[in-house]
Amino acid sequence: QVQLVESGGGLVQAGGSLRLSCAASGRTFNNYVMGWFRQAPGKEREFVAAITWSSGRTGYADSVKGRFTISRDNAKNTAHLQMNSLKPEDTADYYCAAGYWPRRIPAAWEEYNYWGQGTQVTVSS
């Protein structure tokens, strides 16, 4: 059974940094894409970033490019999202997700099969 467990959320001032982690277990993740999504109150879930587990190729939403960095540690089956220069509009619940996509990085949340429980990020102004 696949499990994704997020950690690292919290409260930070604008301009600060946080590092989210997603510990994955239950299968091997070759040819999988690990993604981060976020959902603010009253808003749709939106794509933040994703990384291919095998090659480390990445994709980012325009709103976080240059500020967020996604990475993975294959040995520890863990993905990370380093978030710098945080803004109040980054406030949301952040979710880790995994999907089997050998050839592309999908940005639609419906294309991911497995989800974590989410971790809250609050950025104060």
Summary of the structure (lengths in Angstrom):
residues: 125
radius of gyration: 13.4
end to end distance: 40.2
largest distance: 40.7
contacts: 370
relative contact order: 0.32
helix: 7%
strand: 51%
